[in-house]
Amino acid sequence: MTILHLSDTHGMHSKLVDMPSADVLVHSGDFTLAGGDTEALDFIEWLCDLPYKHKIFIAGNHDDCMQDASLEGLPDDVNYLADSGITIDGISFYGVPMFVALKGEELKAIEHYEQIPDSTDILITHRPPLGILDSIDDNIHYGSSILLDKVSIVKPKMHLFGHVHSAYGTMDWKGITFSNAGLTDWKYDIRYTPRIMEIEG
């Protein structure tokens, strides 16, 4: 299975053209900048029109309007994951959103991360795990230690995320492939390209 991973487009999704083909497109959050309904709708309409067989997205810390959102009427090929999962061709995807409006985000995240099934093949979060593609030039780590502990237990084949701009890259650790596909820089301009990844069923 071929995965096209992107994240942190912050309203600049329409600038992404000639993206490579893939079986599944995954967007790991922050598709808006200000978090409004109009921005989110524009992104969802763009996503629905893309010619991929399967499209999956989660919410990031900028996507406040997605808290408790009801997304009825999405096409069958588009899936919004919020502490939920979907299986495609035998591959189990599970998505966890990130809402900073929640008080004590790190502690509140325990409730979300504890729900991640042990059978997860591809984990999609917005925030990185601590120490993995979560730092920029200031050497401060922005990842979650709680998430790192959970990932170490579940051991998905892939963990896809974004959030930390300019930490774009991939890394293999303990048999897990990690991908930070945040596409914009800190000025919210597109700087990187969506990443193609392969996973065996």
N, C-alpha and C positions, 0 to 999 in steps of 0.2 A: 504494500500500500504506500502511495506517495502522499505526503503531507506538505501543504504550503502554509508556513507559519508566519504570521505578522501580528504586530501589537503596537499600541501607542501611536495611532495615526492622528489622533487629536483633530478631527475634522478635515484632514488633508487627504482623505481616502480617494477623492476624485483625481488626485494627481498621480495615482498609481495606475499606469497603463502598461499593456503588454506583459502582464504577469504570466509566469510559466504555468503550464497545465499541471494538474494534480488530481488525485482522487478525492481528497478532503482539504478544504481551506479552514484553517483555525485562526481566529483573532482572539488574542488573550487580554483584551480590555483596553480602556482609555481610547475609545473611538470618538469621544466628544472632547471639547476643550472646557466649555463652561458648564456642561452637564445638563443642558436643557432638552426639553422634549423635541423641539424642532431639529436640533443637531442629531439627536438619536434617530429620529425618523428618517432624516436624510441618509444617514449611514445604513440603516436597515434596508431602505429602498435600493441603495447602491449594492448592498450585499446580495439581496434577493435576485438582482439582475445579472450577477456574475455567472458565467457558464461552468460552474463546478458542480459535480454530482452531489456533493455533500458540503454544507457550510455550517460551521460551529462558531459561536462567539460567547464570551462572558463579559461581565462588567468590571471596570477598573475603578480606581478611586476618584476619577473625574466624572464618572457616569452616574451621578447621584439620582437622576430621574429613573434609573432602573430599579431602585429599591422598591420592592413590592409591586413591580410592574407586571401587568397582565398582558402577555403577548399572544393573544388569541388571533388565529387567522394567518400565522406564518406559513409559508409554503412547506411542503413535506421535506424539501431538501435543505431547510434552514432550521437550526436548533440553537436556542438560547439555553445555556446551562447555568443554573444557579443552585449550587449544592445538589446537583443532579447529574445523571449520566445517560449515555446512549451507546449502544453497540452497533458498529458498522462492519460488516463482513468479518465478524468474529473478533474485532478489536474493540476493547472497552475504553471509552472516553469518559472522563469525569471532570466537571468544571466547578471551581470555587470562586465567587466574586470577591471584590475588595471594596468596602464602603468605609471611608475614613470618617463619615459623619457618625458612625457608631462610637459611643464612648468607650475608651479603653480598647482600641482596635486590636492590639496584640492579644489581650486576654479574651476578648470576644471571639477572636479568630480560632481559639481552641475548639469552640462548639462547631465551627465550620470544618476545621481540619479533621476532627475526630470522626466525621461522617464519611471520610474518603474510604471507599471499599478496598479491601485487600486485593481484590481481583482487577484493580485498575491497570490497564496497559498504558494509557496516555493520560497523564494528569495535566490539567490546564488551570493555572492560577494566574493572578495578575502580579502579585508580589513574588519575588524570588525567595528561595531558601537562603538562610544565612551563609555567607561566604562563597556563594556560587553565582558568578556573573551579577553581583549586586553592589559593585563598588566602582567609583570613577576616580578621577585624579586626586581627590581629597583623602583617599584611602579609608573613608568611612563606609561601613557595610550597612546597607539598607534592607537586607533580607530578614526573614523571620526564623528565629531559632526553633520555634514551635513547629513550623512547617518543615524545617530540616529534619527534626526528629521523626515526624510522621512519614516523610518520604523515605527515610532510612528503614522504616518498618515495612511500608507497603512495597517498596522497590518496583515502581512502574518501569516500563521499558523506556519511556520518555517523560520528561517534565517540561512543559512549555509555559513561558511566562514573559513578562516585559517589565514595566514600571520604572526601572532604573535606566534612564536615557544614557546613551553612550557606553553602556556595558554590553552592547550587542555582541553576540558570539555564541559559541557552543562549547560544551565541556562534557567529558565522560568521567564518571565517578561511581565506583562500586557497581558497575554494570548498567548504570542509568545514563541516558543521553539527555543533557540539559540544554535548553535553547532559550536565550533571551533575544527576542526579535523586535524590540522597540525600534521603530523606524525613524522617529524624529529626534532632533537634538533638543537642547534645553530652550531653544528659541521656537520650538514647534515647527521647524522646517524639516521636510523629508530628507534624511541623510543616508539611510541604508535601504537595502532591497529585501523584499520578502524571501524567506529561506525555504528551500526544498529539503525535505527529510524523507528517509525511507524507513519503514518498519515492516517486519515480516509477520504474517498472520499466524 
